[in-house]
Amino acid sequence: MARSNTAEFMEALTLLAKEKGIDPEVLIEKIETALTTAIKKDFPKNEDIHYDIDVARNKFDVSIMKTVVEEVTDPANEITLDEARQVSKRLNVGDKCPIKVDTKHLGRIAVQSAKQMIKQSIKEIEREQLVAQWGGLQDSAVSAEVKKVETDSLNALVSVNGTEVMLFRSDQIPADDLHEGDVIKIYVSGVSSSDRRPTLRVSRTRPELIKRLFELEVPEIADGTVEIKSVSREAGSRSKIAVISNNENVDALGACIGPHKSRISKICEELCGEKIDVVLYSDDPKEFIKQALKPADVISVDIPDEEVRACSVIVPAGQLSLAIGNKGQNAKLAAKLTRYKIDIEPEGGRFFEDKN
C-alpha cells in the first residue's frame, strides 16, 4: 500500500477504533481475517499470508510468503533462489521470501467481500461490548430517566447508568405520557440482532416486567419464599400473575398485595394504572384454571385429555360475563396463564371459548 494511502488508512482506522470504543489491535485482527479471505480469491493456492501492520508507525504491509527452493514444483508457494535474491540478497534456500501484495489490485468482488466482513466484524465487536456492559442487567427491570421524547413518533430516548437507549413507542404502555426528566421502570431484554448498529432492547410492555417489578417490591419473592409461576399480560390494561408460597406460614397472595394493598398499588401506579390479578398457582390443572379465572367463580373444570391442554369450564349463569371479561380479556389472560384452551359454558349452554 502506498505511503500516503497507508497514512490515510491508519488515520481512518484510529478514528474508527476511537469512535466505536474498540481496541485498534482487535480491529486489525478482524481486518486481517477479512483481507485473507479476499487475497485467497486472487491467490487460492497460497498457504501463507503475512501481515505487518503497525498503527503507530503507519505501516501496513501484506505479503504472500514463498519458500526459497532450488527447483520450483509448487509455484503458488515456492520461489527460486535467483528470484528471491531480487527481493533480498540475504535470502537462502529454505528461507521464506515475502512477496508484497498491492491490495489496490485485488479483485473488486474480493474487496467488497472484505469490506462487508470488516463491517460485520465491527458490529460483532460492538455487540460483544454491549453484552459485556449490560450482562448483569439483562432480563431485569431497571430505572431509566427520560432524556428526550420525539414529537412525531413519541419514541423516547432514555438513560440507564449513563447509557442512552431508545424506548420505542411500540414498547411503551399505551397510557404512557412520557416527558423529559421522568424516571420509569423498563425491562432489559438483551442486545438487538438487527443489521444496524447493535443497541440495547428495552420495553415496558413485556410480561417479564411484571415479574421483575414484583421481585423488586415483594421481599418474600426476592428471597424465594413466594414463587412466581406464570404471568400473562395485556400491557396497559390488565395482567394476571400466578404465585405459590414455599412456606406454609406465608400467605402468597397477602405478600404480593401488601398491607392496605401498598405493594400491588405501587406496581400498578408504575404501569399507568394497569390492573393486576394475583392468583394462587396449583399443580392440579383443574384448580389452577379455577384460580386463573378469578374473580369469577367456577363450578367445574373438565379436562378430557391433559396432553391436548384443552378444558371445558362451567360457571354460574350470572357470572358468565365476569368469567369472560370485557372483550374476552379475563378468559384470554387465564388461557395464557395456564396454557390451556378454555371453553367456558354457563349452566345450561355453551357461549365462549378461548385458547392461550
N, C-alpha and C positions, 0 to 999 in steps of 0.2 A: 504494500500500500504506500503511495507517495507520501512524502513527509507532510505536506500541507493537509492532505486528506486525513492522514493519521492524526494530526493535531486536532483537526475539527472533530474527528470521530471520538477521540479521547475526551474532548471537552463536552461533547454531547453525552457521552457515556457517564461522565462525572455528574453532570446536571441531572440526568435521568435517575441515577442512583440516589442523589440527594433528594430529588422531588418525591420519589417513591419510598424513601427511607430504607433503601436496600444496600447492603454491603457491596461495593464495587466488585470485590473478588467473587462474590456469589453470582453477580450479574455476568461477569466474564466467563464463569463456568457454563452458564446457560448459552452464552454466545458461542463458545467453543463447540458445544454439543450441536447447536443448530448449524454452524458452519461445516462441521464434519459431515453432516447429512448432505449439505449442498455440494461439498467437494467430492463426496463419493459418487455423485451423479456424473461428474466430469472425469473422475479417476476411479472407476468402480473396482479395479483390481488392486489398487494400492492398499497396503496393510498398515501403514504407519504415517500418521499426520502429526506434526509437531507445531505447537503454538508458543510464541514468545511475546506475551502481552504484558506490558508494564505501564500502568496509568501514570505513575509519577514521572516516567521518562518519555511519555508519549510514544511508546514503542508498540507496534502491532505487526508482527511478522507471522506468516503462516507458511509452513514448508511441508513438502512431501519428502519423507526420508527414504533414501535408497541405499542398499548395501553395496559397497565397493567390491567388485569381483574382477577376476582376470578375464573371464568369459561370461557374457550375459546369457542366461537361459530364461530369465523372467524379467522382461523389460519394465514391467509396472513397478517392480520392487528392487531392481538391480541396476548398477551403472558401472561402466568400465573405469579402470584407474585413470586413463588418459582424460576421460570426460570429467571425472571427479576432480582431478588436479586443476581443471579450469575454474572450478568453484573455490577450491582451496588447495594450495600446494602442500599442505601438511597432511592431507588425507592419504591413507594407505589401504591396501586390501584388507577387508574385514570391517573397516570403519563405516559409519553412517554418514551419508552425504545429503545435506539439506538442499532441496530444490524449491526455491521460493515460489509461492503461488500468488499471482496477482488476482486478488479477489474481485477486482473490477471486471475481469474477463470471464468470471463464472457465468454459466448459462442463466438466462432470465428466469426460467422456471425454478432453477435451483436457488437463486437469490430470493425470489418471492417466498419459496418454501422456508428458507432460513428466517426471513423476516417474520413470517407467521409463527414459527416455532419460538422465536425470541419474545414476541408479544404474548403468546400463550404462557411462556415460562414466567414472564413478569407477573401475569395475573395469578399464576400458581403461588409465586412468592408472596404476593400481596395477600392472597387468601390464607396462606400459612401464617403470616404475621397477624392477621385478624383473629384467626383461631387461637394463636398463642396468647394474644392480648385479651380475648374475650372468653377463653376456655372455661374460666371459673364462673362466668356469668351465664353461659349458655343453658337454656332450659330453666331460667329463673325469672322472677319478677323483680324489677329494679325501678328506682325513682329516676325520672328524667325531667329536665327543665325545658320548656318550650322556648326556643330561640326566635323562631320566625314561622309565620303561617302564610302560605301563598294565597293571595286574594281570590284567584280564579279556581284553582284546583282544591284548595283547603288542605293540601299536603302540608305537614308540619315538620320543620327541622328541629330536632330535639337533641339535647346534650346529655350524655351519660358518662360520668367520670372524665369529663373533658373532651370526649369524642363526640362529634356531631353525626347523627344518622337521620335518615328520612323516615318519618312515620306517615305513610300514605293514607289518604282519606279512606281507601278501602279497608285499611287495617285499624281505623278508628271506630269507636262505638257510634252508631247513628246519632245519638244525642250529644256527642262531644261538640263543644263550642270552645275551641282552644284559642288562647291568646298568649302573646309573648309574656314570659315570666311565670306562667302556670307550671306547677310541678305535678306530674301524673305518674301513675304506675304503668309500666309496659312489660310485655313478655318478650324475652330474648330467645328466639327460636334457633338462631345459628347464623352462618355466613352464606350469602347468596351464591348460587352456582350459575348465574347468568353469564353471558359472553361479555357483558360490560364490566367495568371495574368492580371487583368484589366489594360488597358492603354488608353491613350487619342487617339481619332481618328482625324487625321488631313489630309487635302487634298488640292491640288491646281487644281483639275480637276472638282470639283463640281460647278454647275451653281450658287449656293449661293455665291461663292467667287466673281463673277462678281457684284452681287447686293451689297455686303458689300464694295467692292472697290469703287463703285460709291458713296455710302453713306459717305465714308471717304474723297473722293476727291471733291464732289459737295456739297457745303453748302446748296443749295436750296433743296437737297434731305434730308440732315441731319435734316433740320428744318421743313420738311413736306410740303414745298411749291410745290415741284415737287415730284411725287409719282411713284415708280417703280411698274408696274402692272404685269409684266411677264418677264421671262428670259429663253432663250433656248441657248444651247451651245454644240459645238463640241470642246472640250478642245484642245488648241494649234493651232487651225485652224480658227474658226470663231464663233462669238456669236451674238445673237440679244437680245436687251433689249427694252421693250415697256414702255414708260413713259407718264405721263399726268401732266399738271400743274393745281394746285388748286387755282391759282391766274391768272386772265386774263391778267395781266400786265407782267407776267413772261413767257418767251419762254422756254418750257421744253427742246426742242432739243438743243437750244443755251446754256442753263445752263449746260447740260451734256457734250457738246462738248468743251465749254470754249473758251476764247479768243485765236485766232490763233490755235485752236484745242489743247490747252495746257492740258486741263483736261483729255480728252479721250486719248491723246497721252501718258500721264503718265501711265494710266491704261494699255494700250496696251503694253507699254515697260515692265511693271511689269510681263506681261503674255507672254513674249518672242515674241512679235510682233503679237499676236493673233488679228485678225480683229474684230471689234465690230460695228454692225449696230444699231444705236439708232433710233427707230421709235415711232410715236405717237400712243398711245392707244386710242381706241374708244369703247364706249358701244354698238355701232352699229357693229354687227359682220361683215357685208359686208365691212364697212370702215376699220375695224381693219385688216381684211385679205388683203385688198389692201395695207395698210401701211406695213404689215408684209412681203410682197413680194418685197418690195423695195430692190435694186434700179430699179427693173423692173416696167414699167407702167402696169396698169390693166385696161382693157376696161370695164369688167363687172364681177360681182360675183353673182352666183345663188345658194341659199340655199333652197332646196325643203322642208326640214324638220329640224328645228333647234335642235330638240331633238336628231336627229341622228348625228348631228355635222359633216356633210359632205357637200362639196360645189364644184361647177364647176366654174372655173375661165377662162376667155378668155383674152388673151394678144395679142398685135400686133405680127404678124408672125415674124417680125425681132427681137423681144425681147424674144422669147421662151427660147433660151439658157440662157439668163440673168435671166429669171424668175426661171428656173430650177436650174441653178448654176452648178458648177463643181461637177460631180458625184451626182447630185441631191441635193447638200448641201443647197442651198438657199431655195428650196421648203421644205425640211425636217425641217430646222430650223423654217420656217414660220409655218409649221404644228404644231410643238412642242410649239411655242409661242402662237398660237391661240387655240390650242387643237381641231383643225378641220382637218378632212381628206380633202386634197386639190387635186382636179383633174384639171390639167392645160391643156388648149387647145389653139392653135393658131387660128387665124381667118381662119376657113376652115377645121379643123380636130383635132382629139384627139391624144396627144402624151405622156402625162405624168400624173401620179397620185401619190400622197403620202399621208400618214396619220401620225398623231402625234405618 
